[in-house]
């Protein structure tokens, strides 16, 4: 989904996830309103918004492990470390997040993708604050998710080539 700042991209994503009410209509999952299948929908959803959902006083590994418990899919220390290594953060995995750069913090949050079993990934501007190598790595993770029959809905201010059919939405006129 692309659109100008303030055009409603984040609001749309929040509605799609059931985090904000829709003005009309309903969001459906498996043919049913998400309000009726909340548990199944939540199990199939990974949402990463502007707020990364990280705690500055915890290390990268601790943040990933806590997020995995909250998602109902606990992972061990080694699994969390491997996800961080894939993001190029192995040497920073033990540090409290408060000492990491904004791009490094985003990569910690994005490491959740590699641990997730969710079918639907909803990502709000996942490429923000990433350097060129991190953008390429994220594109590869997203490509793999789609190749494994995953679903992806994301916003971006830049063109993103995932190598498959894309249904771009443009908000605003």
For each residue, the residues with C-beta under 8 A, 3 or more apart:
1: 9 12 13 153 154 155 156 168 169 170 171
2: 9 155 156 157 168 169 170 171
3: 7 8 9 155 170 171 172
4: 7 171 172
5:
6:
7: 3 4 171 172
8: 3 11 12 171 172
9: 1 2 3 12 13 124 155 171
10: 13 14 49 50 124 155
11: 8 14 15 20
12: 1 8 9 15 16 171
13: 1 9 10 16 17 47 49 122 124 153 155
14: 10 11 17 19 20 49
15: 11 12 18 19 20 21 22 27
16: 12 13 27 122 153
17: 13 14 45 47 122
18: 15 27 34 35 38 41
19: 14 15 47
20: 11 14 15
21: 15
22: 15 25 26 27
23:
24:
25: 22
26: 22 33 34 35
27: 15 16 18 22 33 34
28: 31 32 33 34
29: 32 34 37 40 41 44
30: 37 40
31: 28
32: 28 29 36 37
33: 26 27 28 36 37
34: 18 26 27 28 29 37 38 41
35: 18 26 38
36: 32 33
37: 29 30 32 33 34 40 41
38: 18 34 35 41 42
39: 42 43
40: 29 30 37 43 44
41: 18 29 34 37 38 44 45
42: 38 39 45
43: 39 40 72 118
44: 29 40 41 118 119 120
45: 17 41 42 118 120 122
46: 71 112 113 116 118 120 121 122
47: 13 17 19 122 123
48: 52 53 109 110 112 113 121 122 123 124 126
49: 10 13 14 52 53 124
50: 10 124 125
51:
52: 48 49 105 106 108 109
53: 48 49 67 109
54: 58 63 97 105 108 109
55: 58 62 63 66 97
56: 96 97 98
57: 96 97 98
58: 54 55 62 63 66 96 97
59: 62 63 93 94 95 96 97
60: 63 64 80 84 89 92 93 94 95 97 100 108 111
61: 64 65 77 80 81 84 93 94
62: 55 58 59 65 66
63: 54 55 58 59 60 66 67 97 108
64: 60 61 67 68 75 80 83 84 108 111 112 115
65: 61 62 68 69 74 75 76 77 80
66: 55 58 62 63 69 70
67: 53 63 64 70 71 112
68: 64 65 71 73 74 75 80 112 115
69: 65 66 72 74
70: 66 67
71: 46 67 68 112 116 118
72: 43 69
73: 68 115 116 117
74: 65 68 69
75: 64 65 68 79 80 83 115
76: 65 79 80
77: 61 65 80 81
78: 81 82
79: 75 76 82 83 115
80: 60 61 64 65 68 75 76 77 83 84 93 111 115
81: 61 77 78 84 85 90 93
82: 78 79 85 86 114
83: 64 75 79 80 86 87 111 112 114 115
84: 60 61 64 80 81 87 89 90 92 93 108 111
85: 81 82 88 89 90 93
86: 82 83 111 114 137 141
87: 83 84 107 108 110 111 114 134 137
88: 85 107 133 134 137
89: 60 84 85 92 93 104 107 108 111
90: 81 84 85 93
91:
92: 60 84 89 95 100 104
93: 59 60 61 80 81 84 85 89 90
94: 59 60 61
95: 59 60 92 99 100
96: 56 57 58 59 99
97: 54 55 56 57 58 59 60 63 100 105 108
98: 56 57
99: 95 96
100: 60 92 95 97 104 105 108
101: 104 105 129
102: 105 106 129
103: 106 107 129 130 131 134
104: 89 92 100 101 107 108
105: 52 54 97 100 101 102 108 109 129
106: 52 102 103 109 110 126 128 129 130 134
107: 87 88 89 103 104 110 111 130 134
108: 52 54 60 63 64 84 87 89 97 100 104 105 111
109: 48 52 53 54 105 106 112
110: 48 87 106 107 113 126 138 141
111: 60 64 80 83 84 86 87 89 107 108 114 115
112: 46 48 64 67 68 71 83 109 115 116
113: 46 48 110 116 121 141 142 145
114: 82 83 86 87 111 141
115: 64 68 73 75 79 80 83 111 112
116: 46 71 73 112 113 121
117: 73
118: 43 44 45 46 71 121 150
119: 44 149 150 151
120: 44 45 46 150 151 152 153
121: 46 48 113 116 118 142 145 150 151 152 153 154
122: 13 16 17 45 46 47 48 153 154
123: 47 48 126 152 153 154 155
124: 9 10 13 48 49 50 154 155
125: 50 128 154 155 156 157
126: 48 106 110 123 130 138 154 156
127: 130 135 138 156 157 158 160
128: 106 125
129: 101 102 103 105 106
130: 103 106 107 126 127 134 135 138
131: 103 134 135
132: 135 136
133: 88 136 137
134: 87 88 103 106 107 130 131 137 138
135: 127 130 131 132 138 139
136: 132 133 139 140
137: 86 87 88 133 134 140 141
138: 110 126 127 130 134 135 141 142
139: 135 136 142 143 160 161 162
140: 136 137 143 144
141: 86 110 113 114 137 138 144 145
142: 113 121 138 139 145 146 152 154 160 162
143: 139 140 146 147 162 163 164
144: 140 141 147 148
145: 113 121 141 142 148 150 152
146: 142 143 149 150 151 152 162 164
147: 143 144
148: 144 145
149: 119 146
150: 118 119 120 121 145 146
151: 119 120 121 146
152: 120 121 123 142 145 146 162
153: 1 13 16 120 121 122 123
154: 1 121 122 123 124 125 126 142 160
155: 1 2 3 9 10 13 123 124 125
156: 1 2 125 126 127 159 160
157: 2 125 127
158: 127
159: 156
160: 127 139 142 154 156
161: 139
162: 139 142 143 146 152 166
163: 143
164: 143 146
165:
166: 162
167:
168: 1 2
169: 1 2
170: 1 2 3
171: 1 2 3 4 7 8 9 12
172: 3 4 7 8
173:
